[in-house]
Amino acid sequence: MRTVPVRALASTLAPYTTLRLGGPAERLVEVRSADALVEVMRAADDAAEPVLLLGGGSNVVVADAGVPGTVVLLASAGRRLERRPDGSVLLTVEAGEDWDGVVAATVADGLGGLECLSGIPGRTGATPVQNVGAYGVEIGDLLVDVDLYDRRTGAVRANVPASQLGLGYRTSTLKGRADAIVLRVRMVLPGDGASAPIRYPELARTLGVEPGSRVPAATVREAVLALRRGKGMVLDPADHDTWSAGSFFTNPVLPAGSGPADAPRWPAGAGMVKLAAAWLIEQAGFRRGSPGPGGRVALSDKHVLALTNRGSGTTADLLELARSVRDGVRERCGVELVPEPVLVGCRL
Ligand SMILES: Cc1cc2nc3c(=O)[nH]c(=O)nc-3n(C[C@H](O)[C@H](O)[C@H](O)COP(=O)(O)OP(=O)(O)OC[C@H]3O[C@@H](n4cnc5c(N)ncnc54)[C@H](O)[C@@H]3O)c2cc1C
């Protein structure tokens, strides 16, 4: 089996998550190809052993008690560009490729489309799992299809169309279930070097353009990275504000008229509105830097939506802080916040 056992490198999963939290794995292996990933999954399933697949560990909260069975670290590599007759480009990427590396490479190749998704940590295979999005673009806008390994049948399903993945706001049918594994992802990019239309008002203001404009992709990438750095949303080992899982809560999508009357809201399809979770958290009395137990965890100094490990935190500390935020918002605003990361072996 072409896997690399890495157990000797770390006794806990903490170094493999961006929160730097999580207890031990019984067995830790790294896979460097889609075939090796399928092989490991099949072997574990045949032995009825639990498996946890980790990409960059940037959207998980792993229990202090650790994880039974095998943890698979995904490191398959490779990407391919095909120019299509209409001038667009089909981009095929192996699931283990670092996502921001893919965005940077497309921009360097003179291709637009992905630039608003610059600086999002993690691996490419996880991008459809919660339909990653930022600054007005979601992966679902560009995704054509994925190759999946279906653990229920033991078969690889090639070219599963994006339309069958139930992509929605920070969700898909892949999220929270472990039986459908993304092996590779295909996206279509415009191919003319211009960005996707700039939809996000803050980004349009930063670029000094009208919403809807298309701008050189490289210019947008730089602007997005600068905005994200200001919010602690680009990983930096020296900055505890980035020891997080990104936004800890999704913006609640509720029937129109829900929540406090003065809460900022945006239309979210048929009779629904999206409320700003950050605003609700502030209404409940939390501020940037609000500490959790012993100050070992805290809301980020730059962004109330990010729950961070200040260096000596535990998952139990983080969950306690998350519960106090969730309960505070429920009491003050009557709205139930839902966590964005996948909770592994623990719950709120
Ligand atoms: C600082 C910071 C900023 C962030 N900003 C954003 C943002 O702007 N927008 C956004 O949407 N998200 C954001 N995130 C969240 C996170 O980066 C994304 O969700 C990312 O796609 C997770 O990738 P990962 O490889 O780290 O997944 P992991 O955390 O390793 O895994 C997440 C879940 O997906 C599953 N999974 C992983 N790979 C696969 C696969 N190949 N097939 C099937 N299941 C798989 C895992 O088993 C797990 O359940 C941010 C996180 C951080 C820390």
The ligand as a MOL file (V3000), in Angstrom:
LIG
                    3D

  0  0  0     0  0            999 V3000
M  V30 BEGIN CTAB
M  V30 COUNTS 53 58 0 0 0
M  V30 BEGIN ATOM
M  V30 1 C -8.4090 31.1600 9.0370 0
M  V30 2 C -9.5280 30.4330 8.3250 0
M  V30 3 C -10.2880 31.0880 7.3620 0
M  V30 4 C -11.3210 30.4280 6.6840 0
M  V30 5 N -12.0340 31.1010 5.7520 0
M  V30 6 C -13.0420 30.4770 5.0910 0
M  V30 7 C -13.8040 31.1840 4.1080 0
M  V30 8 O -13.5630 32.3520 3.8080 0
M  V30 9 N -14.8190 30.5280 3.4840 0
M  V30 10 C -15.1010 29.2160 3.7670 0
M  V30 11 O -16.0390 28.6700 3.1510 0
M  V30 12 N -14.3890 28.5270 4.6810 0
M  V30 13 C -13.3750 29.1150 5.3450 0
M  V30 14 N -12.6560 28.4410 6.2920 0
M  V30 15 C -12.9920 27.0350 6.5880 0
M  V30 16 C -12.1000 26.0000 5.8510 0
M  V30 17 O -10.8840 26.5590 5.4680 0
M  V30 18 C -12.7740 25.4120 4.5990 0
M  V30 19 O -14.0010 24.8000 4.9580 0
M  V30 20 C -11.8800 24.3660 3.9120 0
M  V30 21 O -12.4390 24.0170 2.6650 0
M  V30 22 C -11.6470 23.1170 4.7410 0
M  V30 23 O -10.6550 22.3410 4.0730 0
M  V30 24 P -9.7660 21.3010 4.8470 0
M  V30 25 O -8.9930 20.5290 3.8190 0
M  V30 26 O -8.9860 21.9610 5.8940 0
M  V30 27 O -10.8850 20.3660 5.4800 0
M  V30 28 P -10.7860 19.5700 6.8750 0
M  V30 29 O -10.9500 20.5250 7.9900 0
M  V30 30 O -9.6090 18.6900 6.8630 0
M  V30 31 O -12.1110 18.6810 6.7850 0
M  V30 32 C -13.3940 19.2710 6.9270 0
M  V30 33 C -14.4590 18.1830 6.7230 0
M  V30 34 O -14.4480 17.7620 5.3580 0
M  V30 35 C -14.1400 16.3670 5.2660 0
M  V30 36 N -13.2600 16.2020 4.1100 0
M  V30 37 C -12.0120 16.7070 3.9350 0
M  V30 38 N -11.5430 16.3590 2.7290 0
M  V30 39 C -12.5200 15.6220 2.1380 0
M  V30 40 C -12.6320 14.9690 0.8700 0
M  V30 41 N -11.6380 14.9820 -0.0200 0
M  V30 42 N -13.7720 14.2900 0.6080 0
M  V30 43 C -14.7940 14.2560 1.4940 0
M  V30 44 N -14.7480 14.8460 2.7020 0
M  V30 45 C -13.6220 15.5300 3.0080 0
M  V30 46 C -13.4450 16.0180 6.5750 0
M  V30 47 O -13.5690 14.6300 6.8690 0
M  V30 48 C -14.1800 16.9120 7.5430 0
M  V30 49 O -15.4300 16.3500 7.8840 0
M  V30 50 C -11.6110 29.0740 6.9860 0
M  V30 51 C -10.8360 28.4030 7.9520 0
M  V30 52 C -9.8120 29.0830 8.6180 0
M  V30 53 C -8.9880 28.3590 9.6410 0
M  V30 END ATOM
M  V30 BEGIN BOND
M  V30 1 1 1 2
M  V30 2 1 2 3
M  V30 3 2 2 52
M  V30 4 2 3 4
M  V30 5 1 4 5
M  V30 6 1 4 50
M  V30 7 2 5 6
M  V30 8 1 6 7
M  V30 9 1 6 13
M  V30 10 2 7 8
M  V30 11 1 7 9
M  V30 12 1 9 10
M  V30 13 2 10 11
M  V30 14 1 10 12
M  V30 15 2 12 13
M  V30 16 1 13 14
M  V30 17 1 14 15
M  V30 18 1 14 50
M  V30 19 1 15 16
M  V30 20 1 16 17
M  V30 21 1 16 18
M  V30 22 1 18 19
M  V30 23 1 18 20
M  V30 24 1 20 21
M  V30 25 1 20 22
M  V30 26 1 22 23
M  V30 27 1 23 24
M  V30 28 2 24 25
M  V30 29 1 24 26
M  V30 30 1 24 27
M  V30 31 1 27 28
M  V30 32 2 28 29
M  V30 33 1 28 30
M  V30 34 1 28 31
M  V30 35 1 31 32
M  V30 36 1 32 33
M  V30 37 1 33 34
M  V30 38 1 33 48
M  V30 39 1 34 35
M  V30 40 1 35 36
M  V30 41 1 35 46
M  V30 42 1 36 37
M  V30 43 1 36 45
M  V30 44 2 37 38
M  V30 45 1 38 39
M  V30 46 1 39 40
M  V30 47 2 39 45
M  V30 48 1 40 41
M  V30 49 2 40 42
M  V30 50 1 42 43
M  V30 51 2 43 44
M  V30 52 1 44 45
M  V30 53 1 46 47
M  V30 54 1 46 48
M  V30 55 1 48 49
M  V30 56 2 50 51
M  V30 57 1 51 52
M  V30 58 1 52 53
M  V30 END BOND
M  V30 END CTAB
M  END
